[in-house]
Amino acid sequence: SFHNPSNPSGAPARPGFGAGKAAAAQPPAAQPPAAAAAPQPQPRPAAPQAVAPVVPPQQSAAPMASGAGGGQSSWAQQVHQLAGDQPVAPWKPPVEDPFQAAARRQAAARPAGLGKRFAARLVDTLVVGAVTAAAAVPFGTKAADHVQGKIDAAKLSGRTETVWLLDGTTGLYLGIVLAVLLVVGVLYEVLPTARWGRTLGKKLFGLDVRDIEGHEPPAFGAALRRWLVYTVPGLLGIGIVGVAWCLFDRPWHQCWHDKAAHTFVAG
């Protein structure tokens, strides 16, 4: 027999009633609404990152060296890669600065030999003398004719008279000749010496006139003084002493005109 605790009277129960009531007595478990669910944390957007440009590796024209280097390029290949497509200039020896070379040559200059100096001076004297004589001959002829006329006039007078060789007329002719000599000397010797340190005669024998301190060509004033100190004593007949002075002078072998201009003749 079946005993239903919920029906003590023993009346037959309706089929399904008790079960339905019992089922109704127990309400179903409440389900939390979907909207009430806890909010999930949203992921923060990542900060933008700088993207480095991708540089394709340079391709070397030369193959990779094999061996102990583990595939690394040889030294010559690395140099070629660094140079890129530009051709590598061939190595050239360093060239000396021309200004430094000229200064070194000037500083190493020594006084020239007396034989070359005498030969160069002889050439210069002949050139200046020839040009001056070409202008002096006509004036010398006129001066000689003037003096001879004075002598003839004294003879015809029958008296003893003194005939001066140097008077107003002959003095004028002599002044013109000296002016020609001065112009020729300045153009031929003074200007070339001041500019290049040499005349024609010195150039033929490889000589230079230089200042003792700077070893440079003398200035125009020094070159003019040098020529005058050489020429004027020569005209007076004592120039030979000034020229012979270089035989005993040490260490630069200076003549009088070199001492006056503070120069020396370099070989």
C-alpha positions in Angstrom: 0.0 0.0 0.0 1.0 3.6 -0.5 1.0 6.1 2.3 1.1 9.7 1.5 2.1 11.8 4.5 0.5 14.8 3.0 -3.0 13.0 2.9 -3.7 11.6 6.4 -7.4 10.8 5.6 -6.4 8.2 3.3 -8.4 9.6 0.4 -7.1 8.7 -2.9 -5.2 11.5 -4.3 -5.7 12.9 -7.6 -3.1 11.8 -9.9 -0.6 14.6 -10.4 -2.2 17.0 -7.9 0.1 16.5 -5.1 3.1 16.6 -7.3 1.9 19.7 -8.9 1.3 21.3 -5.6 4.6 20.3 -4.3 6.2 21.6 -7.4 4.2 24.9 -7.0 5.3 25.2 -3.5 8.9 25.4 -4.4 9.5 28.4 -6.7 12.3 28.2 -9.1 15.6 29.9 -8.3 15.7 33.4 -9.4 18.2 34.0 -12.3 20.1 37.3 -12.2 19.2 39.5 -15.1 21.8 39.8 -17.8 21.8 43.6 -17.4 22.7 43.3 -13.7 26.0 41.4 -14.5 29.2 43.1 -13.3 30.7 45.2 -16.0 33.8 43.8 -17.5 36.9 46.2 -17.7 37.5 47.4 -21.2 41.1 47.0 -22.4 42.9 50.4 -22.8 44.1 51.2 -26.3 47.8 50.7 -26.7 49.9 53.8 -27.2 51.1 54.3 -30.8 54.6 53.1 -31.3 57.0 54.7 -33.8 57.8 52.3 -36.6 61.3 52.7 -37.9 61.6 52.6 -41.7 62.9 49.4 -43.0 66.1 50.0 -44.9 66.9 47.3 -47.3 70.5 46.1 -46.9 72.9 47.3 -49.5 74.0 44.7 -51.9 77.7 44.4 -52.4 79.0 43.9 -55.8 81.8 41.7 -54.4 81.0 38.3 -53.1 81.2 37.5 -49.4 84.5 36.2 -48.2 84.4 32.7 -46.9 86.6 31.1 -44.3 87.3 31.9 -40.7 85.4 35.1 -40.9 82.1 33.3 -40.8 80.7 34.9 -44.0 81.8 38.4 -43.1 83.0 40.8 -45.8 86.7 41.3 -46.2 88.3 44.6 -45.3 88.5 45.7 -49.0 84.8 44.8 -49.5 83.7 46.8 -46.4 85.6 49.8 -47.7 83.9 49.4 -51.1 80.5 49.1 -49.4 81.1 52.3 -47.4 82.2 54.1 -50.5 78.9 53.0 -52.2 78.8 53.3 -56.0 81.3 56.1 -56.1 84.7 55.0 -57.6 87.5 55.1 -55.1 90.2 57.6 -56.2 93.7 56.1 -56.4 96.1 57.0 -53.7 98.5 59.8 -54.6 101.5 60.9 -52.7 101.2 64.2 -50.8 102.2 67.2 -52.7 104.4 69.8 -50.9 103.0 73.3 -50.5 104.8 75.4 -53.2 104.9 78.4 -50.8 106.6 76.4 -48.1 109.0 74.9 -50.7 109.9 78.4 -52.0 110.5 79.6 -48.4 112.7 76.6 -47.7 114.8 77.2 -50.8 115.2 80.8 -50.0 116.2 80.1 -46.4 118.8 77.6 -47.7 120.4 80.1 -50.1 124.1 80.7 -49.8 126.4 83.5 -51.1 127.4 82.9 -54.8 130.8 82.2 -56.0 133.0 85.2 -56.9 133.7 83.9 -60.4 130.0 83.8 -61.3 129.4 87.2 -59.8 132.3 88.7 -61.8 131.0 87.2 -65.0 127.4 88.4 -64.3 128.6 91.9 -63.5 130.7 92.0 -66.7 127.6 91.2 -68.8 125.5 93.9 -67.0 128.2 96.5 -67.5 128.5 95.8 -71.2 124.8 96.1 -71.7 124.4 99.3 -69.8 127.6 100.8 -71.3 126.6 99.9 -74.8 123.2 101.6 -74.5 124.7 104.7 -72.8 127.4 104.9 -75.3 124.9 104.9 -78.2 123.4 108.1 -76.7 126.7 109.6 -75.5 128.5 109.4 -78.9 126.6 112.2 -80.5 126.8 114.5 -77.5 130.4 113.6 -77.0 131.2 114.5 -80.6 129.6 117.9 -80.1 131.4 118.5 -76.9 134.8 117.6 -78.5 134.1 120.0 -81.4 133.2 122.8 -79.0 136.5 122.4 -77.0 138.5 122.2 -80.2 136.9 125.4 -81.5 137.9 127.2 -78.3 141.5 125.9 -78.7 141.7 127.1 -82.3 140.4 130.5 -81.3 143.1 130.8 -78.6 145.8 130.0 -81.1 144.6 132.6 -83.6 144.5 135.3 -80.9 148.2 134.9 -80.3 147.7 135.1 -76.6 148.1 132.6 -73.9 144.6 131.6 -72.8 143.2 128.9 -70.5 140.7 126.6 -72.2 138.4 124.9 -69.9 137.2 121.5 -70.9 134.0 121.8 -68.8 132.0 124.9 -69.4 128.3 125.5 -69.9 128.1 123.8 -73.3 130.1 120.7 -72.4 128.4 120.5 -69.0 125.0 120.4 -70.7 126.2 117.5 -72.9 127.7 115.7 -70.0 124.4 116.1 -68.0 122.4 114.6 -70.9 124.8 111.6 -71.0 124.5 111.1 -67.2 120.7 111.3 -67.5 120.8 108.6 -70.1 123.0 106.4 -67.9 120.6 106.9 -65.0 117.5 106.0 -67.0 119.2 102.9 -68.5 120.4 101.8 -65.1 117.0 102.2 -63.5 115.2 100.3 -66.3 117.8 97.6 -66.7 119.1 97.0 -63.2 117.0 98.7 -60.5 113.6 97.6 -61.6 114.4 93.9 -62.4 116.4 93.6 -59.1 113.5 95.0 -57.1 110.9 92.8 -58.9 112.7 89.5 -59.5 116.0 90.0 -57.7 118.1 89.5 -60.9 119.3 91.2 -64.0 120.1 89.7 -67.4 123.6 88.8 -66.4 122.6 87.3 -63.1 119.9 85.3 -64.7 122.4 83.8 -67.2 124.5 82.6 -64.3 121.8 81.6 -61.9 122.3 84.4 -59.3 119.8 86.4 -57.2 120.1 89.6 -55.2 118.3 89.1 -51.9 117.8 90.8 -48.6 119.9 89.4 -45.8 117.0 89.1 -43.3 114.0 88.1 -45.4 115.9 86.5 -48.3 113.5 88.3 -50.6 114.3 90.6 -53.5 115.1 94.1 -52.2 112.7 97.0 -52.3 112.9 99.6 -55.0 114.7 102.1 -52.7 117.3 99.5 -51.6 117.8 98.4 -55.2 118.3 102.0 -56.4 120.7 102.7 -53.5 122.7 99.5 -54.4 123.1 100.6 -58.0 124.1 104.2 -57.2 126.7 103.1 -54.7 128.1 100.8 -57.4 128.0 103.3 -60.3 129.0 106.6 -58.8 132.3 105.3 -57.2 132.9 103.5 -60.5 132.7 106.8 -62.4 135.0 108.5 -59.9 137.6 105.8 -60.3 137.4 104.2 -56.8 134.7 101.7 -57.6 137.3 99.0 -57.9 137.9 99.2 -54.1 134.2 98.7 -53.3 134.0 95.7 -55.7 137.1 94.1 -54.3 135.7 94.4 -50.8 133.7 91.2 -51.3 137.0 89.2 -51.4 137.6 89.8 -47.7 134.0 90.2 -46.4 132.6 87.4 -44.3 130.2 85.6 -44.2 128.1 87.2 -47.0 130.9 88.4 -49.3 129.3 91.8 -49.6 130.7 94.6 -51.7 130.1 98.3 -50.8 126.9 98.4 -52.8 125.6 95.3 -51.0 126.4 96.7 -47.6 124.6 100.0 -48.5 121.4 98.0 -49.6 121.7 95.3 -46.9 121.7 92.6 -49.6 123.8 89.7 -50.8 124.2 87.8 -54.0 122.8 84.2 -53.7 123.9 81.3 -55.9 
